[in-house]
Amino acid sequence: MFTNGRSTAFVTTRDNQRAALWLRLFGVDALPVKHLQPRWQVNAYGRDVLAYDLDAPRLNEWQVARFAGYIAKRTGTPFADAKRLVDGWPLEAGGCEAVSEDALSRRRDGQRSLTPLPIHLLPQVTF
């Protein structure tokens, strides 16, 4: 799915721990991805995984910064280098479902939000 040359694909998760992490880091429980289909790639630990590519240009500045801080802490990478890794970061496909923006907005539960919470409402993330 494409709109104005940009993908409208998102990935959601059925894993409660991952959903909680996404809410802490991004303020949303659905993340933008480049394609609706995952691909084989190498993760940060050198393992081959089936994963979706995070579409960082569709995140706002603070979401990128928070995730870069998380990557830096988790991998021991300097923040500036981690920030460059955010776009295309592999989101492991296990437990995830790719959906279009239209399908996401049609969900009946009304709990999915593509608009991030204001930063002052997010819990503090310790790295």
A tleap script that builds the chain and sets N, CA, C and O, in Angstrom:
source leaprc.protein.ff14SB
mol = sequence {
  NMET PHE THR ASN GLY ARG SER THR ALA PHE
  VAL THR THR ARG ASP ASN GLN ARG ALA ALA
  LEU TRP LEU ARG LEU PHE GLY VAL ASP ALA
  LEU PRO VAL LYS HIE LEU GLN PRO ARG TRP
  GLN VAL ASN ALA TYR GLY ARG ASP VAL LEU
  ALA TYR ASP LEU ASP ALA PRO ARG LEU ASN
  GLU TRP GLN VAL ALA ARG PHE ALA GLY TYR
  ILE ALA LYS ARG THR GLY THR PRO PHE ALA
  ASP ALA LYS ARG LEU VAL ASP GLY TRP PRO
  LEU GLU ALA GLY GLY CYS GLU ALA VAL SER
  GLU ASP ALA LEU SER ARG ARG ARG ASP GLY
  GLN ARG SER LEU THR PRO LEU PRO ILE HIE
  LEU LEU PRO GLN VAL THR CPHE
}
set mol.1.N position { 0.831 -1.162 0.000 }
set mol.1.CA position { 0.000 0.000 0.000 }
set mol.1.C position { 0.888 1.241 0.000 }
set mol.1.O position { 1.852 1.314 0.762 }
set mol.2.N position { 0.578 2.192 -0.826 }
set mol.2.CA position { 1.387 3.402 -0.898 }
set mol.2.C position { 0.489 4.622 -1.004 }
set mol.2.O position { -0.547 4.582 -1.668 }
set mol.3.N position { 0.878 5.686 -0.364 }
set mol.3.CA position { 0.198 6.961 -0.453 }
set mol.3.C position { 1.275 8.017 -0.646 }
set mol.3.O position { 2.175 8.156 0.182 }
set mol.4.N position { 1.180 8.752 -1.731 }
set mol.4.CA position { 2.175 9.790 -2.038 }
set mol.4.C position { 3.596 9.240 -1.980 }
set mol.4.O position { 4.514 9.921 -1.523 }
set mol.5.N position { 3.769 8.017 -2.440 }
set mol.5.CA position { 5.100 7.427 -2.484 }
set mol.5.C position { 5.573 6.847 -1.168 }
set mol.5.O position { 6.663 6.278 -1.109 }
set mol.6.N position { 4.785 6.973 -0.111 }
set mol.6.CA position { 5.170 6.447 1.198 }
set mol.6.C position { 4.302 5.242 1.526 }
set mol.6.O position { 3.106 5.226 1.235 }
set mol.7.N position { 4.899 4.260 2.117 }
set mol.7.CA position { 4.171 3.071 2.541 }
set mol.7.C position { 3.210 3.435 3.654 }
set mol.7.O position { 3.490 4.320 4.463 }
set mol.8.N position { 2.072 2.750 3.694 }
set mol.8.CA position { 1.144 2.935 4.813 }
set mol.8.C position { 1.045 1.640 5.615 }
set mol.8.O position { 0.015 1.359 6.229 }
set mol.9.N position { 2.105 0.867 5.606 }
set mol.9.CA position { 2.134 -0.393 6.349 }
set mol.9.C position { 2.553 -0.147 7.789 }
set mol.9.O position { 3.424 0.674 8.075 }
set mol.10.N position { 1.909 -0.880 8.683 }
set mol.10.CA position { 2.240 -0.839 10.100 }
set mol.10.C position { 2.370 -2.269 10.598 }
set mol.10.O position { 1.882 -3.203 9.962 }
set mol.11.N position { 3.022 -2.432 11.721 }
set mol.11.CA position { 3.102 -3.733 12.360 }
set mol.11.C position { 2.587 -3.572 13.787 }
set mol.11.O position { 2.925 -2.617 14.486 }
set mol.12.N position { 1.761 -4.530 14.197 }
set mol.12.CA position { 1.264 -4.585 15.564 }
set mol.12.C position { 1.776 -5.891 16.171 }
set mol.12.O position { 2.277 -6.761 15.459 }
set mol.13.N position { 1.650 -6.016 17.464 }
set mol.13.CA position { 2.151 -7.225 18.122 }
set mol.13.C position { 1.103 -7.812 19.052 }
set mol.13.O position { 0.284 -7.094 19.627 }
set mol.14.N position { 1.145 -9.128 19.187 }
set mol.14.CA position { 0.282 -9.839 20.139 }
set mol.14.C position { 1.037 -10.096 21.446 }
set mol.14.O position { 0.453 -10.593 22.409 }
set mol.15.N position { 2.311 -9.767 21.485 }
set mol.15.CA position { 3.162 -9.977 22.656 }
set mol.15.C position { 2.994 -8.783 23.602 }
set mol.15.O position { 3.357 -7.659 23.258 }
set mol.16.N position { 2.452 -9.031 24.776 }
set mol.16.CA position { 2.184 -7.945 25.726 }
set mol.16.C position { 3.449 -7.216 26.165 }
set mol.16.O position { 3.427 -5.998 26.344 }
set mol.17.N position { 4.555 -7.947 26.340 }
set mol.17.CA position { 5.803 -7.294 26.747 }
set mol.17.C position { 6.318 -6.376 25.644 }
set mol.17.O position { 6.760 -5.259 25.913 }
set mol.18.N position { 6.260 -6.846 24.416 }
set mol.18.CA position { 6.718 -6.017 23.300 }
set mol.18.C position { 5.811 -4.800 23.138 }
set mol.18.O position { 6.293 -3.693 22.899 }
set mol.19.N position { 4.499 -5.003 23.266 }
set mol.19.CA position { 3.557 -3.883 23.168 }
set mol.19.C position { 3.854 -2.837 24.245 }
set mol.19.O position { 3.818 -1.637 23.973 }
set mol.20.N position { 4.146 -3.290 25.462 }
set mol.20.CA position { 4.472 -2.363 26.552 }
set mol.20.C position { 5.760 -1.606 26.244 }
set mol.20.O position { 5.850 -0.407 26.508 }
set mol.21.N position { 6.760 -2.296 25.688 }
set mol.21.CA position { 8.013 -1.633 25.310 }
set mol.21.C position { 7.758 -0.583 24.244 }
set mol.21.O position { 8.274 0.530 24.344 }
set mol.22.N position { 6.978 -0.908 23.230 }
set mol.22.CA position { 6.666 0.050 22.163 }
set mol.22.C position { 5.941 1.268 22.728 }
set mol.22.O position { 6.219 2.399 22.328 }
set mol.23.N position { 5.012 1.039 23.656 }
set mol.23.CA position { 4.314 2.178 24.269 }
set mol.23.C position { 5.282 3.057 25.048 }
set mol.23.O position { 5.179 4.283 25.000 }
set mol.24.N position { 6.228 2.440 25.771 }
set mol.24.CA position { 7.217 3.230 26.527 }
set mol.24.C position { 8.140 4.000 25.609 }
set mol.24.O position { 8.434 5.169 25.859 }
set mol.25.N position { 8.602 3.353 24.542 }
set mol.25.CA position { 9.584 3.991 23.661 }
set mol.25.C position { 8.970 4.942 22.643 }
set mol.25.O position { 9.511 6.017 22.382 }
set mol.26.N position { 7.837 4.544 22.069 }
set mol.26.CA position { 7.266 5.288 20.951 }
set mol.26.C position { 5.953 5.989 21.269 }
set mol.26.O position { 5.569 6.926 20.569 }
set mol.27.N position { 5.254 5.546 22.322 }
set mol.27.CA position { 3.960 6.135 22.644 }
set mol.27.C position { 2.830 5.580 21.797 }
set mol.27.O position { 1.709 6.084 21.858 }
set mol.28.N position { 3.106 4.550 21.008 }
set mol.28.CA position { 2.093 3.906 20.164 }
set mol.28.C position { 2.288 2.395 20.235 }
set mol.28.O position { 3.342 1.910 20.645 }
set mol.29.N position { 1.253 1.662 19.828 }
set mol.29.CA position { 1.381 0.206 19.816 }
set mol.29.C position { 1.346 -0.355 18.396 }
set mol.29.O position { 1.182 -1.559 18.205 }
set mol.30.N position { 1.500 0.511 17.414 }
set mol.30.CA position { 1.615 0.091 16.014 }
set mol.30.C position { 2.751 0.910 15.399 }
set mol.30.O position { 2.725 2.140 15.439 }
set mol.31.N position { 3.740 0.231 14.836 }
set mol.31.CA position { 4.907 0.915 14.294 }
set mol.31.C position { 4.902 0.903 12.771 }
set mol.31.O position { 4.489 -0.082 12.160 }
set mol.32.N position { 5.362 1.997 12.150 }
set mol.32.CA position { 5.425 2.041 10.684 }
set mol.32.C position { 6.560 1.163 10.167 }
set mol.32.O position { 7.673 1.186 10.692 }
set mol.33.N position { 6.257 0.397 9.136 }
set mol.33.CA position { 7.265 -0.439 8.495 }
set mol.33.C position { 7.285 -0.141 7.006 }
set mol.33.O position { 6.326 0.396 6.452 }
set mol.34.N position { 8.393 -0.498 6.366 }
set mol.34.CA position { 8.571 -0.164 4.957 }
set mol.34.C position { 7.715 -1.020 4.023 }
set mol.34.O position { 7.323 -0.564 2.949 }
set mol.35.N position { 7.425 -2.263 4.428 }
set mol.35.CA position { 6.679 -3.187 3.571 }
set mol.35.C position { 5.757 -4.052 4.417 }
set mol.35.O position { 5.998 -4.252 5.608 }
set mol.36.N position { 4.705 -4.560 3.797 }
set mol.36.CA position { 3.789 -5.455 4.504 }
set mol.36.C position { 4.361 -6.855 4.690 }
set mol.36.O position { 3.850 -7.626 5.502 }
set mol.37.N position { 5.410 -7.193 3.953 }
set mol.37.CA position { 6.032 -8.521 4.044 }
set mol.37.C position { 7.372 -8.432 4.775 }
set mol.37.O position { 8.186 -7.564 4.457 }
set mol.38.N position { 7.615 -9.310 5.745 }
set mol.38.CA position { 8.942 -9.336 6.386 }
set mol.38.C position { 9.965 -9.958 5.437 }
set mol.38.O position { 9.604 -10.588 4.443 }
set mol.39.N position { 11.232 -9.771 5.756 }
set mol.39.CA position { 12.302 -10.371 4.959 }
set mol.39.C position { 13.351 -10.934 5.912 }
set mol.39.O position { 13.423 -10.545 7.078 }
set mol.40.N position { 14.167 -11.862 5.392 }
set mol.40.CA position { 15.255 -12.418 6.193 }
set mol.40.C position { 16.364 -11.381 6.299 }
set mol.40.O position { 16.766 -10.780 5.303 }
set mol.41.N position { 16.855 -11.179 7.518 }
set mol.41.CA position { 17.955 -10.246 7.752 }
set mol.41.C position { 18.684 -10.625 9.033 }
set mol.41.O position { 18.222 -11.478 9.791 }
set mol.42.N position { 19.796 -10.002 9.265 }
set mol.42.CA position { 20.605 -10.271 10.448 }
set mol.42.C position { 20.254 -9.231 11.504 }
set mol.42.O position { 20.264 -8.033 11.222 }
set mol.43.N position { 19.942 -9.682 12.726 }
set mol.43.CA position { 19.607 -8.741 13.795 }
set mol.43.C position { 20.873 -8.235 14.499 }
set mol.43.O position { 21.987 -8.555 14.086 }
set mol.44.N position { 20.696 -7.452 15.550 }
set mol.44.CA position { 21.826 -6.844 16.273 }
set mol.44.C position { 22.729 -7.873 16.936 }
set mol.44.O position { 23.866 -7.559 17.287 }
set mol.45.N position { 22.240 -9.104 17.113 }
set mol.45.CA position { 23.022 -10.152 17.756 }
set mol.45.C position { 23.639 -11.111 16.751 }
set mol.45.O position { 24.209 -12.132 17.136 }
set mol.46.N position { 23.528 -10.789 15.456 }
set mol.46.CA position { 24.131 -11.619 14.425 }
set mol.46.C position { 23.317 -12.842 14.035 }
set mol.46.O position { 23.815 -13.712 13.321 }
set mol.47.N position { 22.068 -12.922 14.493 }
set mol.47.CA position { 21.186 -14.042 14.142 }
set mol.47.C position { 20.356 -13.701 12.913 }
set mol.47.O position { 19.950 -12.554 12.729 }
set mol.48.N position { 20.106 -14.698 12.075 }
set mol.48.CA position { 19.187 -14.526 10.948 }
set mol.48.C position { 17.762 -14.570 11.478 }
set mol.48.O position { 17.372 -15.521 12.155 }
set mol.49.N position { 16.989 -13.538 11.167 }
set mol.49.CA position { 15.605 -13.474 11.626 }
set mol.49.C position { 14.716 -12.978 10.489 }
set mol.49.O position { 15.159 -12.236 9.613 }
set mol.50.N position { 13.475 -13.394 10.521 }
set mol.50.CA position { 12.466 -12.855 9.627 }
set mol.50.C position { 11.957 -11.593 10.307 }
set mol.50.O position { 11.439 -11.652 11.422 }
set mol.51.N position { 12.102 -10.452 9.640 }
set mol.51.CA position { 11.791 -9.186 10.302 }
set mol.51.C position { 11.249 -8.154 9.323 }
set mol.51.O position { 11.483 -8.216 8.116 }
set mol.52.N position { 10.514 -7.204 9.893 }
set mol.52.CA position { 10.042 -6.041 9.153 }
set mol.52.C position { 11.059 -4.929 9.329 }
set mol.52.O position { 11.741 -4.871 10.352 }
set mol.53.N position { 11.169 -4.042 8.342 }
set mol.53.CA position { 12.073 -2.892 8.428 }
set mol.53.C position { 11.314 -1.696 8.992 }
set mol.53.O position { 10.323 -1.257 8.408 }
set mol.54.N position { 11.776 -1.167 10.125 }
set mol.54.CA position { 11.175 0.028 10.711 }
set mol.54.C position { 11.326 1.188 9.734 }
set mol.54.O position { 12.399 1.389 9.166 }
set mol.55.N position { 10.260 1.946 9.539 }
set mol.55.CA position { 10.270 3.095 8.618 }
set mol.55.C position { 10.419 4.381 9.435 }
set mol.55.O position { 9.434 5.061 9.722 }
set mol.56.N position { 11.644 4.700 9.799 }
set mol.56.CA position { 11.933 5.813 10.709 }
set mol.56.C position { 11.466 7.177 10.206 }
set mol.56.O position { 11.062 7.996 11.032 }
set mol.57.N position { 11.495 7.476 8.903 }
set mol.57.CA position { 11.005 8.792 8.484 }
set mol.57.C position { 9.539 9.049 8.849 }
set mol.57.O position { 9.091 10.196 8.836 }
set mol.58.N position { 8.797 7.997 9.173 }
set mol.58.CA position { 7.404 8.171 9.578 }
set mol.58.C position { 7.256 8.294 11.100 }
set mol.58.O position { 6.141 8.420 11.606 }
set mol.59.N position { 8.365 8.258 11.818 }
set mol.59.CA position { 8.366 8.508 13.259 }
set mol.59.C position { 8.664 9.982 13.479 }
set mol.59.O position { 9.242 10.638 12.611 }
set mol.60.N position { 8.274 10.505 14.634 }
set mol.60.CA position { 8.659 11.890 14.905 }
set mol.60.C position { 10.047 11.918 15.562 }
set mol.60.O position { 10.617 10.878 15.892 }
set mol.61.N position { 10.559 13.109 15.738 }
set mol.61.CA position { 11.945 13.294 16.204 }
set mol.61.C position { 12.203 12.663 17.573 }
set mol.61.O position { 13.233 12.018 17.775 }
set mol.62.N position { 11.276 12.845 18.510 }
set mol.62.CA position { 11.514 12.289 19.850 }
set mol.62.C position { 11.403 10.772 19.847 }
set mol.62.O position { 12.091 10.110 20.624 }
set mol.63.N position { 10.545 10.196 18.985 }
set mol.63.CA position { 10.452 8.737 18.902 }
set mol.63.C position { 11.779 8.154 18.405 }
set mol.63.O position { 12.255 7.142 18.920 }
set mol.64.N position { 12.368 8.807 17.399 }
set mol.64.CA position { 13.661 8.357 16.875 }
set mol.64.C position { 14.727 8.473 17.964 }
set mol.64.O position { 15.530 7.558 18.150 }
set mol.65.N position { 14.737 9.593 18.681 }
set mol.65.CA position { 15.747 9.807 19.721 }
set mol.65.C position { 15.612 8.790 20.859 }
set mol.65.O position { 16.615 8.256 21.331 }
set mol.66.N position { 14.395 8.525 21.294 }
set mol.66.CA position { 14.199 7.552 22.376 }
set mol.66.C position { 14.631 6.156 21.938 }
set mol.66.O position { 15.263 5.428 22.704 }
set mol.67.N position { 14.287 5.781 20.694 }
set mol.67.CA position { 14.662 4.462 20.219 }
set mol.67.C position { 16.170 4.369 20.004 }
set mol.67.O position { 16.774 3.331 20.275 }
set mol.68.N position { 16.776 5.446 19.520 }
set mol.68.CA position { 18.235 5.456 19.355 }
set mol.68.C position { 18.923 5.288 20.707 }
set mol.68.O position { 19.929 4.585 20.803 }
set mol.69.N position { 18.396 5.923 21.750 }
set mol.69.CA position { 18.950 5.747 23.090 }
set mol.69.C position { 18.820 4.313 23.568 }
set mol.69.O position { 19.728 3.777 24.203 }
set mol.70.N position { 17.695 3.697 23.263 }
set mol.70.CA position { 17.466 2.292 23.622 }
set mol.70.C position { 18.458 1.384 22.894 }
set mol.70.O position { 19.052 0.493 23.502 }
set mol.71.N position { 18.635 1.614 21.589 }
set mol.71.CA position { 19.591 0.824 20.797 }
set mol.71.C position { 21.004 1.012 21.343 }
set mol.71.O position { 21.747 0.044 21.508 }
set mol.72.N position { 21.374 2.271 21.623 }
set mol.72.CA position { 22.723 2.569 22.122 }
set mol.72.C position { 22.991 1.811 23.421 }
set mol.72.O position { 24.055 1.214 23.586 }
set mol.73.N position { 22.038 1.833 24.331 }
set mol.73.CA position { 22.210 1.151 25.616 }
set mol.73.C position { 22.282 -0.369 25.427 }
set mol.73.O position { 23.118 -1.035 26.037 }
set mol.74.N position { 21.409 -0.906 24.587 }
set mol.74.CA position { 21.319 -2.354 24.386 }
set mol.74.C position { 22.518 -2.926 23.649 }
set mol.74.O position { 22.929 -4.054 23.919 }
set mol.75.N position { 23.085 -2.161 22.721 }
set mol.75.CA position { 24.165 -2.688 21.881 }
set mol.75.C position { 25.535 -2.117 22.226 }
set mol.75.O position { 26.544 -2.585 21.699 }
set mol.76.N position { 25.591 -1.107 23.108 }
set mol.76.CA position { 26.871 -0.480 23.426 }
set mol.76.C position { 27.380 0.422 22.310 }
set mol.76.O position { 28.569 0.733 22.247 }
set mol.77.N position { 26.480 0.837 21.438 }
set mol.77.CA position { 26.813 1.708 20.311 }
set mol.77.C position { 26.676 3.165 20.733 }
set mol.77.O position { 25.751 3.487 21.478 }
set mol.78.N position { 27.563 4.064 20.286 }
set mol.78.CA position { 27.377 5.486 20.584 }
set mol.78.C position { 26.024 5.971 20.047 }
set mol.78.O position { 25.544 5.483 19.023 }
set mol.79.N position { 25.423 6.929 20.745 }
set mol.79.CA position { 24.094 7.424 20.382 }
set mol.79.C position { 24.025 7.876 18.924 }
set mol.79.O position { 23.072 7.535 18.223 }
set mol.80.N position { 25.016 8.634 18.456 }
set mol.80.CA position { 24.989 9.137 17.073 }
set mol.80.C position { 24.948 7.986 16.070 }
set mol.80.O position { 24.239 8.058 15.066 }
set mol.81.N position { 25.706 6.929 16.343 }
set mol.81.CA position { 25.689 5.768 15.454 }
set mol.81.C position { 24.351 5.030 15.557 }
set mol.81.O position { 23.807 4.580 14.548 }
set mol.82.N position { 23.830 4.909 16.768 }
set mol.82.CA position { 22.546 4.231 16.964 }
set mol.82.C position { 21.431 4.975 16.237 }
set mol.82.O position { 20.524 4.354 15.684 }
set mol.83.N position { 21.499 6.295 16.238 }
set mol.83.CA position { 20.475 7.097 15.561 }
set mol.83.C position { 20.449 6.789 14.068 }
set mol.83.O position { 19.382 6.780 13.454 }
set mol.84.N position { 21.610 6.539 13.487 }
set mol.84.CA position { 21.673 6.186 12.062 }
set mol.84.C position { 21.127 4.788 11.799 }
set mol.84.O position { 20.749 4.478 10.669 }
set mol.85.N position { 21.079 3.942 12.822 }
set mol.85.CA position { 20.586 2.571 12.665 }
set mol.85.C position { 19.065 2.449 12.768 }
set mol.85.O position { 18.500 1.418 12.404 }
set mol.86.N position { 18.405 3.490 13.260 }
set mol.86.CA position { 16.961 3.412 13.514 }
set mol.86.C position { 16.187 3.104 12.230 }
set mol.86.O position { 15.332 2.218 12.225 }
set mol.87.N position { 16.476 3.822 11.147 }
set mol.87.CA position { 15.747 3.565 9.900 }
set mol.87.C position { 16.147 2.200 9.359 }
set mol.87.O position { 17.321 1.944 9.092 }
set mol.88.N position { 15.157 1.329 9.201 }
set mol.88.CA position { 15.411 -0.017 8.730 }
set mol.88.C position { 15.712 -1.010 9.838 }
set mol.88.O position { 15.978 -2.179 9.559 }
set mol.89.N position { 15.674 -0.563 11.110 }
set mol.89.CA position { 15.927 -1.467 12.235 }
set mol.89.C position { 15.001 -2.670 12.115 }
set mol.89.O position { 13.799 -2.497 11.917 }
set mol.90.N position { 15.533 -3.893 12.230 }
set mol.90.CA position { 14.687 -5.077 12.084 }
set mol.90.C position { 13.761 -5.286 13.280 }
set mol.90.O position { 14.209 -5.373 14.424 }
set mol.91.N position { 12.473 -5.365 12.997 }
set mol.91.CA position { 11.464 -5.700 13.997 }
set mol.91.C position { 11.083 -7.152 13.745 }
set mol.91.O position { 10.404 -7.457 12.764 }
set mol.92.N position { 11.518 -8.047 14.627 }
set mol.92.CA position { 11.292 -9.475 14.407 }
set mol.92.C position { 9.811 -9.756 14.184 }
set mol.92.O position { 8.949 -9.263 14.910 }
set mol.93.N position { 9.539 -10.565 13.153 }
set mol.93.CA position { 8.164 -10.818 12.714 }
set mol.93.C position { 7.387 -11.744 13.644 }
set mol.93.O position { 6.156 -11.715 13.652 }
set mol.94.N position { 8.082 -12.558 14.422 }
set mol.94.CA position { 7.390 -13.482 15.330 }
set mol.94.C position { 6.476 -12.745 16.287 }
set mol.94.O position { 6.929 -11.860 17.012 }
set mol.95.N position { 5.206 -13.089 16.306 }
set mol.95.CA position { 4.241 -12.441 17.194 }
set mol.95.C position { 3.711 -11.130 16.676 }
set mol.95.O position { 2.962 -10.446 17.373 }
set mol.96.N position { 4.088 -10.762 15.455 }
set mol.96.CA position { 3.641 -9.494 14.870 }
set mol.96.C position { 2.685 -9.734 13.714 }
set mol.96.O position { 2.646 -10.814 13.125 }
set mol.97.N position { 1.926 -8.713 13.410 }
set mol.97.CA position { 1.011 -8.744 12.281 }
set mol.97.C position { 1.167 -7.430 11.528 }
set mol.97.O position { 1.093 -6.355 12.123 }
set mol.98.N position { 1.383 -7.517 10.218 }
set mol.98.CA position { 1.465 -6.316 9.387 }
set mol.98.C position { 0.067 -5.964 8.909 }
set mol.98.O position { -0.684 -6.829 8.457 }
set mol.99.N position { -0.270 -4.698 9.012 }
set mol.99.CA position { -1.583 -4.213 8.582 }
set mol.99.C position { -1.419 -2.901 7.842 }
set mol.99.O position { -0.452 -2.169 8.052 }
set mol.100.N position { -2.373 -2.613 6.978 }
set mol.100.CA position { -2.363 -1.318 6.295 }
set mol.100.C position { -2.947 -0.271 7.238 }
set mol.100.O position { -3.618 -0.604 8.214 }
set mol.101.N position { -2.688 0.978 6.937 }
set mol.101.CA position { -3.222 2.058 7.762 }
set mol.101.C position { -4.749 2.026 7.759 }
set mol.101.O position { -5.379 2.277 8.787 }
set mol.102.N position { -5.343 1.719 6.613 }
set mol.102.CA position { -6.808 1.640 6.528 }
set mol.102.C position { -7.351 0.550 7.445 }
set mol.102.O position { -8.325 0.767 8.166 }
set mol.103.N position { -6.716 -0.630 7.414 }
set mol.103.CA position { -7.171 -1.737 8.259 }
set mol.103.C position { -6.997 -1.395 9.732 }
set mol.103.O position { -7.840 -1.737 10.561 }
set mol.104.N position { -5.906 -0.722 10.050 }
set mol.104.CA position { -5.638 -0.357 11.442 }
set mol.104.C position { -6.701 0.613 11.948 }
set mol.104.O position { -7.169 0.487 13.080 }
set mol.105.N position { -7.081 1.578 11.117 }
set mol.105.CA position { -8.069 2.573 11.542 }
set mol.105.C position { -9.477 1.990 11.605 }
set mol.105.O position { -10.344 2.557 12.270 }
set mol.106.N position { -9.723 0.860 10.921 }
set mol.106.CA position { -11.043 0.229 10.941 }
set mol.106.C position { -11.224 -0.736 12.103 }
set mol.106.O position { -12.323 -1.256 12.293 }
set mol.107.N position { -10.191 -0.989 12.876 }
set mol.107.CA position { -10.323 -1.932 13.991 }
set mol.107.C position { -11.430 -1.468 14.929 }
set mol.107.O position { -11.553 -0.285 15.244 }
set mol.108.N position { -12.217 -2.418 15.357 }
set mol.108.CA position { -13.375 -2.089 16.191 }
set mol.108.C position { -13.011 -1.773 17.630 }
set mol.108.O position { -13.762 -1.087 18.324 }
set mol.109.N position { -11.879 -2.261 18.080 }
set mol.109.CA position { -11.583 -2.097 19.511 }
set mol.109.C position { -11.288 -0.652 19.893 }
set mol.109.O position { -11.372 -0.304 21.071 }
set mol.110.N position { -10.947 0.191 18.939 }
set mol.110.CA position { -10.708 1.602 19.230 }
set mol.110.C position { -9.496 1.867 20.081 }
set mol.110.O position { -9.286 3.007 20.496 }
set mol.111.N position { -8.676 0.853 20.364 }
set mol.111.CA position { -7.529 1.042 21.242 }
set mol.111.C position { -6.253 1.367 20.484 }
set mol.111.O position { -5.279 1.810 21.092 }
set mol.112.N position { -6.231 1.162 19.195 }
set mol.112.CA position { -5.021 1.430 18.429 }
set mol.112.C position { -4.896 2.920 18.190 }
set mol.112.O position { -5.863 3.572 17.796 }
set mol.113.N position { -3.739 3.451 18.420 }
set mol.113.CA position { -3.507 4.872 18.221 }
set mol.113.C position { -2.248 5.069 17.415 }
set mol.113.O position { -1.186 4.558 17.773 }
set mol.114.N position { -2.360 5.814 16.322 }
set mol.114.CA position { -1.193 6.135 15.513 }
set mol.114.C position { -0.600 7.469 15.926 }
set mol.114.O position { 0.499 7.826 15.500 }
set mol.115.N position { -1.327 8.204 16.756 }
set mol.115.CA position { -0.845 9.487 17.236 }
set mol.115.C position { -0.118 9.258 18.549 }
set mol.115.O position { -0.715 8.756 19.501 }
set mol.116.N position { 1.164 9.618 18.620 }
set mol.116.CA position { 1.886 9.385 19.868 }
set mol.116.C position { 1.329 10.209 21.014 }
set mol.116.O position { 0.810 11.309 20.825 }
set mol.117.N position { 1.451 9.653 22.195 }
set mol.117.CA position { 1.061 10.386 23.391 }
set mol.117.C position { 1.983 11.589 23.565 }
set mol.117.O position { 3.146 11.527 23.167 }
set mol.118.N position { 1.492 12.677 24.149 }
set mol.118.CA position { 2.396 13.783 24.455 }
set mol.118.C position { 3.534 13.285 25.343 }
set mol.118.O position { 3.322 12.449 26.221 }
set mol.119.N position { 4.722 13.791 25.115 }
set mol.119.CA position { 5.925 13.290 25.793 }
set mol.119.C position { 5.789 13.328 27.309 }
set mol.119.O position { 6.312 12.443 27.987 }
set mol.120.N position { 5.107 14.321 27.859 }
set mol.120.CA position { 4.994 14.418 29.314 }
set mol.120.C position { 4.074 13.347 29.903 }
set mol.120.O position { 4.067 13.143 31.116 }
set mol.121.N position { 3.293 12.659 29.054 }
set mol.121.CA position { 2.423 11.589 29.547 }
set mol.121.C position { 3.086 10.218 29.488 }
set mol.121.O position { 2.565 9.253 30.047 }
set mol.122.N position { 4.233 10.126 28.816 }
set mol.122.CA position { 4.913 8.850 28.681 }
set mol.122.C position { 5.701 8.537 29.955 }
set mol.122.O position { 6.246 9.442 30.587 }
set mol.123.N position { 5.760 7.273 30.324 }
set mol.123.CA position { 6.591 6.908 31.475 }
set mol.123.C position { 8.054 7.150 31.155 }
set mol.123.O position { 8.461 7.061 29.997 }
set mol.124.N position { 8.834 7.451 32.155 }
set mol.124.CA position { 10.256 7.652 31.957 }
set mol.124.C position { 10.910 6.322 31.599 }
set mol.124.O position { 10.635 5.300 32.227 }
set mol.125.N position { 11.767 6.340 30.599 }
set mol.125.CA position { 12.479 5.149 30.186 }
set mol.125.C position { 13.895 5.239 30.729 }
set mol.125.O position { 14.601 6.214 30.474 }
set mol.126.N position { 14.304 4.237 31.469 }
set mol.126.CA position { 15.670 4.214 31.967 }
set mol.126.C position { 16.472 3.273 31.098 }
set mol.126.O position { 16.034 2.161 30.801 }
set mol.127.N position { 17.637 3.714 30.693 }
set mol.127.CA position { 18.492 2.919 29.804 }
set mol.127.C position { 19.639 2.327 30.573 }
set mol.127.O position { 20.470 1.624 29.998 }
savepdb mol mol.pdb
quit
